[in-house]
Amino acid sequence: MKSKLLASLFACSVLASTAALADQPGADWMPMNDVKSKLMEQGYTSISKIEADDGQWEGEGMKKDGMKYDFHADAKTGKITKEKMDM
């Protein structure tokens, strides 16, 4: 029983550490401040959240239309790859 518990705890810690490593910007990524500037060029007026996730920048921001959007941006170029109005 103890060995099953230890194996489960070990598996959870490995998964947690892998997930944490996956959410760090890569060395070849565009810096976050540059991504924010690119997003402003693409119609955003403010960025309330931005983070590295699944190989891309993900976040939330307000566009010129006054609506809040969730977005995904390319890690290397800052170009929006997906956006959805936040309801």
Summary of the structure (lengths in Angstrom):
residues: 87
radius of gyration: 17.4
end to end distance: 47.4
largest distance: 58.8
contacts: 218
relative contact order: 0.16
helix: 36%
strand: 36%
